[in-house]
Amino acid sequence: MAMSKRLEGKTIVITGASSGIGRSTAIEFARTSPKNLKLILTARRLDTLKEVATEITKEAGSGVKVLPVKLDVSKPEEIKGFVQELPEEFRDIDVLVNNAGLVKGVAQAPSIAEDDINLMFATNVTGLINMTQAILPIFKSRGPSGAGDIINIGSIAGREPYQGGSIYCATKAAVRSFTDALRRELIATRIRVMEIDPGQVETEFSIVRFYGDVEKAKKVYEGCEPLTPDDVAEVVVFMAGRRENVVVADTLIFPNHQAAATVLHKKPT
């Protein structure tokens, strides 16, 4: 496949890779280009990352080298030393997938917990920006025009704010604005800046939102068929696998029962 050939030899960083979209994206990259690929998988849960790495090696074989790295993107001090602490063979990064993100609660102002506000912004916005700033110098160092891909995982929530999600929506709107501005700032380079905005996806997202209440999380998806992490991962890999001159700048993807952030059709249960 042409896409497989284009990805060969690349080093890819994926944040939030221990579960959900991040995990699926790592596996999809390995499946698409199993002959010569390096994957740097980051998240807060190192044990889970190691399990993902083992799964990838078992399926893809020795052609894919996987490096699990414990990293909390909400902590700037951890990001500052990230590149320097990588083994030499993993430092020449080609693709950054800014996937790490979360949502906490459904509270409305003025009852939104300060800790939830701070955590969402620190992870979804500041963490994404700090990761981008840590990796971008590598991209810019590749000749006069540079080279590399930045793929940000946004959300339909960044386009259409909804009740009970004001802070999360604000963080994803910030990601969208940062992405668009960065693309303009890098227009004279060969560095691609891209974003994918998923609609409803069934991951640990709702479990985190409801502070670990699995039953509440299940009710979100009752009567409908949401996207899977694999659905989103396929689009991420497609973006990275385009010819160098092709920029899939902006992609909105949602399941068939969804027409907008708050327009969903659920079957009677």
matplotlib code that plots the C-alpha trace (Angstrom):
import matplotlib.pyplot as plt

x = [0.0, 1.1, 0.1, 2.2, 5.2, 4.8, 4.7, 7.7, 10.7, 8.7, 8.7, 5.3, 4.4, 0.8, -0.3, -3.1, -2.2, -3.1, -6.8, -9.5, -8.6, -4.9, -4.6, -6.5, -4.4, -1.1, -2.4, -3.7, -0.3, 1.4, -1.1, -0.7, 3.1, 4.5, 7.9, 9.7, 8.0, 8.8, 5.9, 6.3, 3.3, 2.7, 0.1, -0.1, -0.6, 2.8, 1.6, -1.3, 1.1, 3.3, 0.3, -0.5, 3.2, 3.1, -0.1, 1.4, 4.6, 2.6, 0.5, 2.9, 6.2, 9.7, 9.3, 7.5, 9.5, 7.4, 8.5, 6.1, 6.7, 5.0, 3.9, 1.2, 0.7, -1.1, 2.3, 4.6, 7.7, 7.3, 6.9, 10.0, 12.3, 10.4, 12.5, 15.9, 15.0, 14.1, 16.6, 18.6, 17.0, 13.5, 14.3, 13.9, 10.1, 8.0, 4.4, 2.8, -0.7, -2.1, -4.8, -4.6, -7.8, -10.6, -13.9, -15.0, -18.6, -21.7, -21.9, -23.1, -21.8, -21.6, -21.3, -18.4, -15.6, -12.4, -10.3, -12.3, -11.8, -8.1, -7.6, -9.5, -7.6, -4.2, -4.7, -6.8, -5.3, -2.0, -0.8, -1.5, 0.3, 3.3, 3.7, 3.5, 6.1, 8.4, 8.2, 8.0, 11.7, 12.5, 10.2, 11.6, 15.2, 14.6, 16.1, 14.8, 11.2, 11.0, 8.8, 6.5, 2.9, 0.9, -2.5, -4.8, -7.8, -10.5, -14.2, -17.5, -17.8, -15.3, -17.7, -21.0, -21.1, -23.8, -25.4, -23.5, -20.3, -19.2, -15.6, -14.9, -16.4, -14.3, -11.1, -11.9, -12.7, -9.3, -7.7, -9.5, -8.3, -4.7, -4.7, -5.9, -3.5, -0.6, -1.3, -1.2, 2.0, 3.7, 2.4, 5.9, 7.0, 6.3, 4.9, 1.3, -1.1, -4.4, -7.3, -10.0, -13.2, -15.1, -18.7, -20.0, -17.3, -17.6, -14.4, -13.5, -14.5, -17.9, -16.6, -14.1, -16.8, -19.0, -16.1, -16.0, -19.7, -19.9, -23.7, -24.1, -21.6, -23.4, -26.7, -25.0, -24.8, -28.1, -30.3, -27.6, -24.4, -21.6, -18.3, -15.6, -12.0, -11.0, -13.2, -11.3, -7.9, -8.4, -8.9, -5.9, -3.6, -5.2, -4.2, -0.6, -0.4, -1.3, 1.3, 3.5, 1.7, -1.8, -3.2, -6.4, -6.8, -10.2, -12.3, -15.6, -16.7, -19.8, -22.0, -25.0, -27.5, -25.9, -26.3, -24.9, -23.5, -27.0, -29.0, -29.1, -31.7, -31.9, -34.0, -36.5, -35.0]
y = [0.0, 3.5, 4.6, 1.9, 3.0, 6.6, 5.8, 3.5, 4.6, 7.2, 7.8, 8.6, 10.0, 9.4, 10.9, 9.3, 6.0, 3.6, 3.4, 4.6, 6.5, 6.7, 2.9, 2.2, 4.7, 3.1, -0.3, 1.1, 2.6, -0.7, -2.6, -0.2, 0.0, -3.1, -3.3, -0.2, 2.0, 3.5, 4.2, 6.3, 5.7, 8.1, 8.2, 8.3, 4.5, 2.9, -0.7, -0.3, 1.2, -1.9, -4.1, -2.2, -2.4, -6.2, -6.5, -4.5, -6.5, -9.8, -8.7, -6.6, -8.4, -7.0, -4.4, -2.1, -0.8, 0.4, 2.6, 3.1, 6.4, 7.5, 11.1, 13.3, 16.1, 18.2, 18.6, 21.0, 19.9, 16.3, 17.6, 19.8, 16.8, 14.5, 14.7, 14.7, 11.7, 9.6, 7.0, 8.5, 6.2, 7.6, 11.3, 12.0, 12.3, 12.6, 12.6, 14.0, 12.8, 15.1, 12.7, 13.1, 14.7, 14.3, 15.7, 15.9, 16.2, 17.9, 20.7, 24.2, 27.6, 28.7, 25.1, 23.8, 22.5, 24.5, 21.3, 20.1, 23.3, 23.4, 19.7, 20.0, 23.1, 21.7, 18.5, 19.4, 22.8, 23.6, 20.0, 19.9, 23.2, 22.2, 18.9, 20.8, 23.2, 20.4, 18.5, 21.4, 22.3, 18.8, 19.4, 22.8, 21.5, 19.4, 21.7, 25.1, 24.1, 21.6, 18.5, 16.7, 16.2, 17.5, 15.8, 17.2, 15.3, 17.9, 17.3, 18.3, 20.0, 22.6, 23.6, 23.3, 24.1, 22.3, 22.5, 20.8, 20.8, 24.4, 23.9, 20.9, 22.7, 25.7, 23.6, 22.0, 25.3, 26.5, 23.5, 24.3, 27.9, 26.9, 24.4, 26.9, 29.6, 27.2, 26.1, 29.7, 30.3, 27.4, 28.1, 28.7, 25.2, 21.6, 21.0, 19.8, 20.8, 18.8, 18.2, 15.5, 16.3, 13.2, 13.1, 10.4, 7.7, 4.9, 5.0, 5.5, 9.2, 8.9, 6.9, 9.6, 12.3, 10.6, 10.0, 6.3, 5.6, 2.8, 2.6, 6.3, 6.0, 3.1, 5.1, 7.7, 5.0, 3.3, 3.1, 4.1, 2.8, 5.3, 5.4, 3.1, 4.2, 2.2, 4.4, 7.5, 5.8, 4.9, 8.5, 9.6, 7.2, 8.2, 11.8, 10.9, 8.6, 11.2, 12.4, 15.2, 17.9, 16.9, 18.4, 16.9, 20.1, 19.6, 16.5, 16.1, 12.5, 11.2, 8.1, 7.8, 8.6, 11.9, 15.1, 17.7, 17.9, 17.7, 16.3, 12.5, 9.8, 7.1, 3.9, 3.0, 0.6]
z = [0.0, -0.7, 2.7, 4.4, 2.3, 3.3, 7.0, 6.9, 8.9, 10.9, 14.6, 16.1, 19.5, 20.8, 24.0, 26.1, 24.5, 27.3, 26.3, 23.9, 20.8, 21.7, 22.1, 18.9, 17.0, 18.1, 17.0, 13.7, 12.9, 13.6, 11.4, 8.6, 8.5, 10.3, 8.6, 10.0, 12.5, 15.9, 18.3, 21.5, 23.6, 26.5, 29.3, 33.1, 33.4, 32.6, 33.3, 30.8, 28.2, 28.6, 27.9, 24.8, 23.7, 24.2, 22.2, 19.3, 19.3, 19.3, 16.3, 14.2, 15.0, 15.4, 12.6, 15.0, 18.0, 20.8, 23.7, 26.6, 28.5, 31.7, 31.0, 32.5, 30.0, 32.6, 34.3, 32.4, 34.2, 32.8, 29.3, 29.5, 29.9, 27.6, 24.4, 26.1, 28.2, 25.1, 23.9, 21.0, 18.4, 19.3, 19.3, 15.5, 15.8, 12.6, 13.9, 17.1, 17.9, 20.6, 21.9, 25.7, 27.1, 29.5, 30.8, 34.5, 35.5, 34.1, 36.6, 35.4, 36.6, 39.3, 40.7, 38.6, 40.9, 40.6, 40.5, 37.5, 35.7, 36.3, 35.4, 32.1, 30.9, 32.1, 30.2, 27.1, 26.4, 28.2, 27.9, 24.2, 23.6, 25.7, 23.9, 20.5, 21.6, 22.8, 19.5, 17.0, 17.1, 15.8, 12.9, 12.2, 12.2, 9.0, 6.4, 5.3, 5.1, 7.9, 8.0, 10.4, 11.3, 14.2, 14.6, 17.3, 18.6, 19.1, 19.5, 18.1, 21.5, 20.2, 17.4, 19.3, 23.0, 25.0, 28.4, 31.2, 29.2, 29.3, 30.4, 28.3, 25.3, 26.0, 26.1, 22.8, 21.2, 22.4, 20.7, 17.5, 17.6, 18.5, 15.6, 13.1, 14.2, 14.2, 10.7, 9.6, 11.5, 9.7, 6.2, 4.9, 6.1, 5.1, 8.6, 8.5, 11.2, 11.3, 13.5, 13.8, 15.8, 16.8, 17.9, 20.2, 20.8, 23.4, 25.4, 29.1, 28.4, 30.1, 33.0, 33.8, 33.3, 35.9, 38.3, 37.8, 37.8, 35.1, 35.2, 34.5, 31.7, 30.1, 29.9, 27.6, 24.9, 25.4, 22.3, 19.8, 18.2, 18.9, 17.1, 18.3, 19.0, 15.9, 13.7, 14.8, 14.7, 11.1, 10.2, 12.2, 10.4, 7.0, 7.7, 8.6, 5.5, 2.9, 0.4, 1.9, 0.0, 1.2, 4.4, 5.8, 7.8, 9.4, 9.8, 11.7, 12.2, 14.1, 14.1, 11.9, 14.7, 15.3, 13.2, 15.6, 19.2, 20.7, 17.9, 18.4, 17.5, 20.1, 19.6, 22.3, 24.9]

ax = plt.figure().add_subplot(projection="3d")
ax.plot(x, y, z, "-o")
ax.set_aspect("equal")
plt.show()
